[in-house]
Amino acid sequence: MSKTRSSRIVRSAAPLTGQRAHEIQAFNSVVSMPIALAADVRRASVDNLNQLLADTITLRDLYKKHHWQVAGHTFYQLHLLFDKHFGEQNELVDEIAERIMMLGGISVAMAPDVAEMTLIPRPPKGREEVPVQISRLLHAHEIIVKEARTMARQAADDGDDGTNDLLVSSVIRTNESQVWFVAEHVVDEPVVRADSHDGQATGGTGRQRRH
């Protein structure tokens, strides 16, 4: 093989690194998509969904933070529950982002941009007690469910059935289910005894004891 041909093969196999160019689509812009929805409808849905996406990413990451940092006698159960909910929120992140792209928009993606947009309060870097962790999660869920309901009604009024279906079938239902599982961990009930009708209490061994 000639030296010229050898150098040509080497150059063609080398990765082209360090490339830079202008964006091919700016954030907050919407390109034409042949999905029978007017541009203003798609733009409104994209704006709404990007806000929802920023908040969902934040809630997802809040679950992972608490998964790592949870402590106490419910550690094992909550460690697993928080990670399960993290995975479900991660699936929602993909669904929301992909819907934005289907509508011709650009989905928010990077952590600094998400931090600027989210409505969910930022937690401290350190570890918090379980009731505080759960309170933060429930507050974040409430923010998301409230905005998702409003967005779903707007999408329905605009005839954007795909966005409405995503919001109702995936976002609202997933968040409502997670709220139920998380909220039950802070119900103010005795851990080892339940009050009976005769004023006595039954312990974990089945024996009755007086207050």
C-alpha positions in Angstrom: 0.0 0.0 0.0 1.3 3.4 -0.9 2.2 6.0 1.7 -0.3 8.4 0.2 -3.2 5.9 0.4 -2.2 4.9 3.9 -2.3 8.5 5.2 -5.7 9.0 3.5 -7.1 6.0 5.4 -5.7 7.2 8.7 -7.3 10.7 8.2 -10.7 9.3 7.3 -10.8 7.1 10.4 -9.9 9.8 12.8 -12.7 11.4 14.8 -13.5 15.0 14.0 -13.4 16.6 17.5 -13.8 20.1 18.7 -16.5 21.1 16.2 -18.6 24.2 16.8 -21.4 25.8 14.9 -24.5 27.9 15.3 -27.6 26.2 16.7 -29.9 24.7 14.1 -33.0 25.7 16.2 -33.2 28.2 19.0 -34.8 27.5 22.3 -38.4 28.9 22.6 -38.8 28.5 18.8 -41.3 26.1 17.1 -40.7 24.7 13.7 -43.5 23.6 11.4 -44.8 20.0 11.9 -47.5 18.4 9.8 -49.6 17.2 12.8 -52.7 19.2 12.1 -52.2 21.7 14.9 -51.8 25.4 14.4 -48.4 27.0 15.3 -49.8 29.1 18.1 -51.4 25.9 19.7 -48.1 24.0 19.4 -46.2 27.0 20.8 -48.5 27.3 23.8 -48.2 23.5 24.5 -44.4 23.7 24.2 -44.1 26.5 26.7 -46.3 24.7 29.2 -44.6 21.4 28.7 -41.1 22.9 29.2 -42.2 24.4 32.5 -43.6 21.0 33.5 -40.4 19.3 32.3 -38.2 21.5 34.4 -40.3 20.8 37.5 -40.4 17.0 36.7 -36.6 16.9 36.3 -36.3 18.7 39.7 -38.7 16.3 41.4 -36.9 13.3 39.8 -33.6 14.5 41.2 -35.1 15.3 44.6 -36.2 11.6 44.8 -32.6 10.5 44.1 -31.2 12.9 46.7 -33.6 11.5 49.3 -32.9 7.9 48.1 -29.2 8.5 49.0 -29.7 10.5 52.2 -32.7 8.9 53.9 -32.1 7.7 57.4 -34.0 6.1 60.4 -36.1 3.1 61.1 -37.9 3.3 57.8 -34.6 3.6 55.8 -35.0 0.3 53.9 -38.6 0.9 52.8 -38.1 4.5 51.8 -34.7 3.8 50.2 -36.5 1.4 47.8 -39.6 3.6 47.4 -37.7 6.7 46.6 -35.7 4.9 43.9 -38.8 3.4 42.4 -40.4 6.8 42.2 -37.2 8.2 40.7 -37.5 5.7 37.9 -41.1 6.5 37.2 -40.4 10.3 37.1 -37.5 9.6 34.8 -39.9 7.9 32.4 -42.1 11.0 32.6 -39.1 13.2 31.8 -38.6 11.3 28.5 -42.3 11.4 27.6 -42.6 15.1 28.2 -39.4 16.0 26.4 -40.3 13.8 23.4 -43.8 15.4 23.2 -42.1 18.9 23.1 -40.0 17.7 20.2 -43.0 16.2 18.4 -44.7 19.6 18.6 -41.7 21.2 16.9 -40.2 22.8 20.0 -37.0 22.4 21.9 -37.0 20.6 25.3 -35.1 22.1 28.2 -32.3 19.7 29.2 -29.3 21.0 31.1 -29.2 21.3 34.9 -28.4 25.1 35.0 -31.4 25.8 32.7 -33.7 23.6 34.7 -32.6 25.3 37.9 -33.5 28.7 36.4 -36.9 27.6 35.3 -38.2 25.3 38.1 -40.9 26.4 40.5 -39.9 23.8 43.1 -37.9 25.2 46.0 -34.3 24.2 46.1 -33.4 21.9 49.1 -30.2 22.2 51.1 -27.2 20.2 50.1 -27.1 18.4 53.5 -29.3 15.5 54.9 -32.7 16.3 56.3 -35.0 14.2 58.6 -37.5 11.9 56.9 -40.6 14.0 57.6 -38.9 17.0 56.0 -37.8 15.0 53.0 -41.4 13.7 52.5 -42.9 17.2 53.0 -40.6 18.5 50.3 -41.6 15.7 47.9 -45.3 16.3 48.6 -45.0 20.0 48.0 -43.2 19.3 44.7 -45.9 16.8 43.6 -48.6 19.4 44.4 -46.9 22.0 42.3 -46.7 19.6 39.3 -50.2 18.2 39.6 -51.7 21.7 39.9 -49.9 23.0 36.8 -50.6 19.8 34.9 -54.3 20.1 35.5 -54.3 23.7 34.2 -52.2 22.7 31.2 -54.5 19.7 30.4 -57.6 21.9 30.4 -55.8 24.4 28.0 -54.6 21.6 25.7 -58.2 20.2 25.6 -59.6 23.6 24.7 -57.0 24.1 22.0 -57.6 20.6 20.5 -54.2 19.3 21.4 -55.4 15.8 22.3 -51.9 14.3 22.4 -50.7 16.8 25.0 -53.9 16.5 27.0 -53.6 12.7 27.0 -50.0 12.8 28.2 -50.9 15.2 31.0 -53.9 13.2 32.2 -52.9 9.6 31.6 -49.2 9.9 32.5 -48.3 13.0 34.5 -51.3 13.4 36.7 -52.0 9.8 37.4 -48.3 9.0 38.1 -48.0 11.9 40.5 -51.2 11.2 42.3 -50.2 7.6 42.8 -46.8 8.6 44.2 -48.4 11.1 46.5 -50.5 8.4 48.0 -47.5 6.1 48.6 -45.3 8.8 50.1 -48.0 10.6 52.2 -48.9 7.4 54.1 -45.4 7.5 55.6 -46.2 10.6 57.6 -49.7 9.7 58.9 -49.8 10.5 62.6 -50.5 7.0 63.9 -48.9 5.0 66.8 -46.1 2.7 65.6 -46.7 -0.2 68.0 -50.2 0.1 69.4 -53.7 1.0 68.3 -56.4 2.4 70.6 -59.3 0.0 71.1 -62.9 1.0 71.9 -62.6 0.2 75.6 -59.8 2.6 76.2 -57.1 -0.1 76.2 -54.3 -0.5 73.7 -53.1 -3.6 72.0 -49.3 -4.0 71.6 -47.3 -5.8 69.0 -47.5 -9.1 70.9 -51.3 -9.0 71.1 -51.4 -8.3 74.8 -53.6 -5.4 76.1 -52.1 -2.7 78.2 -53.6 0.4 79.8 -52.5 3.9 79.0 
